[in-house]
Amino acid sequence: MSLLQSLKSRLPSRNWCIFLGTTSTITGLAIYDKYHLRNVRKELDQKAAILANEPMQTWEVPRKVKVYVAPTHWARYWFKQYIKPVFDSAALDYEVVEPKVGGQIHHSVRDLIWAGKDEQRALPPGYRYEPNQYSALGNPLERPKYSADEGLIAVGPNAWREVLRGLKEGALAERPPPAAVTPVETTPNADSQNTDTPSDTPNDEATATPEPPLDLSEHNLPSFPLPQLGYITGRNQSGWTGFPRRVYGWFTERETAREIGEEALKVAFGRVREFDVDRDPILGSKDVYVNKEWSEEQKKSAESVEIPRTVGEKLYIYN
């Protein structure tokens, strides 16, 4: 028996070669990605630690932002895996707002701007806004609800559009008065007058009228500065349509971590530029998703938003 025949007899079968080659390739790609993923996270941690190592006075507090996470599994996962570690390493204070359904972010941001207008009306005439880095040290019950120093961060394109829509309506419209309550009148009859049992429909039952449409006007623009904005990429990869992207992302997680981590670093360092009303509202438009089972209000929340230039002049975005 020749040497070649001897080696051939010791090799596994064709099917075993295919199996071992496939599993070895998949395992190698996964190990390669995880190795570089650790390096990417270490690099991002070192960049963010520059902010955490800056000395602060005992009366100073870290900068704070409010993070709006779209109500999807992937937005929540990406925040915990890629955004939160950067914010923690940078010692950045943040508040996470995660609604249950789409459309709630829009109302939350709008009410925040309206709260700022209400607080401004209560101030003495001639008051000028000045940033106060010590406001967080006071009594929590006495702190203002609105603070222009707290940036608004959107994770995902749907959350980004809701933030812009809420900001636009809050700036250009005033808070509507409470909805009128109309009591339901009941007609007494002979039987009800002769019995002591209460009526099935009490007289104080009320029905609330629907909220009237908002009157958007530039005359309603507030004099105080609007919050700084930030957009962080978030793609919805649920369902069969997102399956190929999930498979690809499993082998290239290092690229996702670097992309989102760099965007989170921009927020942490706080460098801003002027808001571009032509380009910034369409950030992440290719990743917008709409579920056919959503309500009309939820579908409307994912529609594109146009920001007037008068509002855009008061906005800044992290860059």
C-alpha positions in Angstrom: 0.0 0.0 0.0 1.4 3.4 -1.0 1.7 6.4 1.3 -1.1 8.2 -0.6 -3.5 5.3 -0.2 -2.6 5.0 3.5 -3.4 8.7 4.1 -6.6 8.4 2.2 -7.8 5.5 4.2 -7.3 7.5 7.4 -9.3 10.6 6.2 -12.9 11.0 7.2 -15.7 10.4 4.7 -16.9 13.1 2.2 -19.9 14.0 4.4 -17.8 14.3 7.5 -15.4 16.6 5.6 -18.3 18.8 4.6 -19.7 18.9 8.2 -16.3 19.6 9.8 -15.5 22.3 7.2 -18.8 24.0 7.7 -18.8 24.0 11.5 -15.1 25.1 11.6 -15.8 28.0 9.3 -18.8 29.2 11.3 -17.0 28.8 14.6 -13.9 30.6 13.3 -16.0 33.5 12.0 -17.8 33.8 15.4 -14.6 33.6 17.4 -13.0 36.2 15.1 -15.9 38.6 15.6 -16.1 38.2 19.3 -12.4 38.8 19.6 -12.6 42.1 17.7 -15.9 43.0 19.5 -14.0 42.9 22.9 -11.4 45.2 21.4 -14.0 47.6 20.1 -15.8 47.8 23.5 -12.4 48.3 25.2 -11.6 51.2 22.8 -15.0 52.8 23.3 -14.6 52.4 27.1 -11.3 54.2 27.0 -12.6 57.1 25.0 -15.6 57.5 27.3 -13.5 57.2 30.4 -11.9 60.6 29.6 -15.1 62.2 30.7 -15.5 60.1 33.8 -12.0 61.0 34.9 -12.5 64.7 34.7 -12.5 66.2 38.2 -15.7 67.8 39.5 -16.5 70.0 42.4 -18.6 68.5 45.3 -21.6 70.6 44.3 -21.5 69.7 40.6 -23.6 67.0 39.1 -23.1 65.0 35.9 -24.8 66.1 32.7 -28.1 64.4 32.1 -30.0 63.3 29.0 -33.4 61.7 28.4 -33.3 58.6 26.2 -36.4 57.6 24.2 -36.3 53.9 23.2 -38.7 52.7 20.5 -41.1 50.0 21.8 -39.3 47.1 20.0 -37.1 44.3 21.3 -34.2 45.3 19.1 -34.2 49.0 20.3 -34.1 47.8 23.9 -31.4 45.2 23.2 -29.2 47.7 21.3 -29.5 50.2 24.1 -28.4 47.7 26.8 -25.6 46.2 24.7 -24.1 49.2 22.9 -25.4 52.5 24.3 -25.7 52.0 28.0 -22.0 50.8 28.5 -20.8 54.0 26.8 -23.0 56.3 28.9 -21.9 54.4 32.1 -18.2 54.7 31.2 -18.6 58.4 30.5 -20.4 58.9 33.9 -23.3 60.4 32.0 -26.6 60.5 33.8 -29.6 59.4 31.8 -33.3 58.7 32.1 -34.8 56.0 29.9 -38.3 56.4 28.5 -39.6 53.2 26.9 -43.3 53.4 25.9 -45.4 50.3 25.5 -46.8 51.3 22.1 -45.9 53.7 19.3 -47.2 57.3 19.6 -46.5 57.8 23.3 -43.1 59.4 22.8 -44.7 62.1 20.7 -47.1 63.0 23.5 -44.3 62.8 26.2 -42.1 65.3 24.3 -44.9 67.6 23.5 -46.0 67.7 27.2 -42.4 68.4 28.2 -42.3 71.6 26.1 -45.7 72.7 27.3 -44.5 72.2 30.9 -41.6 74.6 30.0 -44.1 77.2 28.7 -46.2 76.8 31.9 -43.2 77.3 34.1 -42.1 80.3 32.1 -45.4 82.0 32.6 -45.0 81.7 36.3 -41.6 83.5 36.3 -41.4 87.2 37.0 -41.3 89.6 34.0 -38.0 90.2 32.4 -36.6 86.9 33.6 -33.7 85.5 31.4 -32.9 81.9 31.3 -29.4 80.9 32.3 -28.0 77.3 32.5 -27.8 76.1 36.1 -25.6 73.1 36.7 -26.7 73.0 40.4 -30.4 72.7 39.9 -30.3 68.9 40.4 -29.1 69.4 44.0 -32.3 71.0 45.2 -35.5 69.6 46.5 -36.8 67.1 43.9 -40.3 68.5 44.5 -39.1 72.0 43.7 -37.1 71.2 40.6 -38.6 72.4 37.3 -40.1 69.8 35.0 -38.4 71.3 32.0 -34.7 71.8 31.6 -33.1 72.8 28.3 -29.8 71.4 29.6 -31.2 67.8 29.3 -30.8 66.6 25.8 -33.4 64.4 24.1 -32.0 61.2 22.6 -33.9 59.0 20.2 -32.9 55.3 19.6 -34.3 54.3 16.2 -35.9 56.2 13.4 -39.5 55.8 14.7 -38.6 57.3 18.1 -36.7 60.0 16.2 -39.7 61.0 14.2 -41.9 61.0 17.3 -39.4 63.2 19.2 -39.4 65.7 16.3 -43.2 65.7 16.0 -43.7 66.3 19.7 -41.1 69.0 19.7 -42.7 70.7 16.7 -46.2 70.6 18.2 -45.0 71.6 21.7 -43.1 74.7 20.3 -45.8 75.9 17.8 -48.9 75.1 19.8 -50.2 76.0 23.2 -51.6 73.4 25.7 -55.4 73.2 24.9 -57.8 73.8 27.8 -59.2 70.8 29.6 -61.8 69.0 27.6 -65.3 70.1 28.4 -67.4 67.6 30.4 -71.0 67.2 29.4 -73.3 65.6 32.0 -75.7 63.0 30.7 -79.2 63.9 31.6 -81.7 61.2 32.6 -85.4 61.5 32.1 -87.3 60.5 35.3 -90.4 58.3 34.9 -93.2 57.3 37.2 -91.5 54.0 38.2 -88.3 55.7 39.2 -90.1 58.3 41.3 -91.9 55.6 43.3 -88.9 53.4 44.0 -85.9 54.0 46.2 -83.5 52.1 44.0 -81.0 54.3 42.2 -81.1 54.7 38.4 -78.8 52.5 36.2 -77.4 55.7 34.7 -76.4 58.2 37.4 -76.9 61.9 36.8 -73.3 62.8 37.3 -72.0 60.5 34.6 -70.0 62.5 32.1 -68.6 62.0 28.7 -65.4 63.8 27.6 -65.2 65.5 24.2 -62.3 64.6 21.9 -59.3 66.8 21.8 -59.5 69.6 19.3 -56.8 69.9 16.6 -53.8 72.0 17.6 -53.3 75.5 16.2 -49.7 75.5 15.1 -48.4 79.1 14.9 -44.9 80.7 15.0 -46.3 83.2 17.4 -46.3 80.4 20.0 -42.6 79.8 19.9 -41.1 79.9 23.4 -38.4 82.4 24.2 -36.4 79.8 26.2 -34.0 77.5 24.4 -35.1 74.1 23.2 -33.4 70.9 24.2 -30.4 69.5 22.2 -31.3 66.5 20.2 -29.5 63.2 19.4 -30.2 60.4 17.0 -28.7 56.9 17.5 -29.2 54.2 15.0 -31.7 51.5 15.7 -32.9 48.9 13.2 -35.9 46.6 13.8 -34.8 43.1 12.7 -37.9 41.2 13.8 -39.8 38.8 11.5 -38.8 36.8 8.5 -37.7 39.9 6.5 -35.1 40.7 9.2 -33.8 37.1 9.4 -30.9 37.6 6.8 -29.8 40.7 8.6 -29.8 39.0 11.9 -27.6 36.2 10.6 -25.2 38.7 9.0 -25.2 40.7 12.2 -24.3 37.7 14.3 -20.9 37.5 12.5 -20.4 41.3 12.3 -21.4 42.5 15.7 -18.2 44.4 16.0 -19.3 46.7 13.2 -22.7 47.4 14.9 -21.0 48.0 18.3 -18.6 50.5 16.7 -21.3 52.3 14.7 -23.7 52.8 17.6 -20.9 53.3 20.2 -19.5 56.2 18.2 -22.9 57.8 18.0 -23.3 57.4 21.8 -19.9 59.0 22.3 -21.1 62.1 20.4 -23.9 62.4 22.9 -21.5 61.8 25.9 -19.0 64.5 24.8 -21.8 67.0 24.2 -20.5 68.5 21.0 -23.3 70.0 18.9 -24.0 71.6 15.6 -26.9 73.5 14.2 -29.9 71.5 13.2 -30.4 71.0 9.4 -34.1 71.1 8.6 -33.5 69.4 5.3 -31.3 66.5 6.2 -31.7 65.8 10.0 -35.5 65.0 10.0 -34.9 62.1 7.5 -32.1 60.4 9.6 -32.6 56.7 9.5 -35.5 56.9 7.1 -34.4 53.6 5.4 -34.9 51.8 8.7 -38.4 53.1 9.5 -40.9 50.2 10.1 -44.7 50.1 10.2 -46.7 47.1 11.4 -49.9 46.4 9.5 -51.6 45.6 12.8 -50.9 49.0 14.2 -53.7 51.5 14.9 -54.0 54.6 12.7 -52.4 56.7 15.4 -49.4 54.4 15.6 -49.0 54.4 11.9 -49.2 58.2 11.8 -46.4 58.4 14.4 -44.0 56.8 11.9 -44.7 59.3 9.1 -42.1 61.8 8.1 -41.9 65.2 9.9 -41.2 68.6 8.5 -39.5 71.0 10.9 -40.1 74.7 10.1 -37.0 76.8 9.8 -38.1 79.0 12.7 -38.1 76.0 14.9 -34.9 74.6 13.4 -33.0 77.8 14.2 -33.5 77.0 17.9 -32.4 73.4 17.7 -29.0 71.8 17.9 -28.0 68.2 17.4 -25.1 66.2 18.8 -22.3 65.8 16.3 
